[in-house]
């Protein structure tokens, strides 16, 4: 693993047509799974009012929707990281597609809210299998283009995340929220047929099997440590924005525009991740990440300290363009540090991401209860500046030799 770009280019030149076709179709599998998973994730929030009306669940139970899926995901993605390289990637992705699609179908037929939560927990577990396997597969299929492919991969999540709430809205117009889950479950069928028909990718299990010595190397690797800290800050920042943006926007926009503000942010993630994926090969991972954050600081200041009305929406969209490329670029940087163990590195990113995504919005909630949402949102400038400092230090200490 960990081939140089020159060696990889030489290998690509000697690929047979069959190998090249197989690689392309496995890329389609990874991208399609990420888009469908993104749609399912963002459907959760949109369907909560319908669940309350259907099942009469109190608010404290509705608050369990987010952690129900996350807990199952975290447990399994850590397990997949620990056993990376020991199982065939094709079988893992086949299990992920079947389990995730079945879990979504069961959520659609749930007779009670507790049953819905249980199905969501199960679906989260299979999502952990898929998310723990798909990115490492791309890492080994495109060892000299990780930044670009990771950017495209996460761009597909943004595409699905934008579509998910629209599915719920369409289902409600048709008369039943369950239709959204049925439609998404059906979308997994062609993906299942594709995975079932494809041969095992040339990388097989991909990673070298983990042992205690490899674990020690992983926790000491500067690239992995910088990635984990950066991903925690990025995801915490995103969690705060995703959770409280609509509430913040209500004091600056009409109710309709305030509700649309989160969609504006998510829509910016699609071109943002596409462009950052392309630029990562030109500028290098740390240089690009530091540049994006450096541009994000004044954009954040304008958006949440100055802007009002439509200027707020313009700032949110611009901010989304800049913010969107950070997670895939940082993960690509971490994986490049230990490409022979891309699965546990990916799992490390997933765990630290989930921790930041959960912690920062909760802290903001306490701030809001003591003051207001405006002050809480402005405090997000602190982790943004901390992220910039972290990236500059990492670039200086570990990146200068490796960056182009």
Secondary structure by P-SEA (a helix, b strand, c coil): ccccaaaaaaaaaaccaaaaaaaaaaaaaaaaaaaaaaaaaaacccaaaaaaaaccccaaaaaaaaaaaaaaaaaaaaaaaaacccccaaaaaaaaaaaaaaaaaaaaacccaaaaaaaaaaaaaaaaaaaacaaaaaaaaccccaaaaaaaaaaaaaaaaaaaaaaaaaaaaacccaaaaaaaaaaaaaaaaaaaaccccccccccccccaaaaaaaaacaaaaaaaaaaaaaaaaaaaaaccccccccccccaaaaaaaaaaaaaaaaaaaaaaaaacccccaaaaaaaaaaaaaaaaaaacccccaaaaaaaaaaaaaaacccaaaaaaaaaaacccaaaaaaaaaaaaaaaaaacaaaaaaaaaaaccaaaaaaaaaaaaaaaaaaaaaaaacccccccc
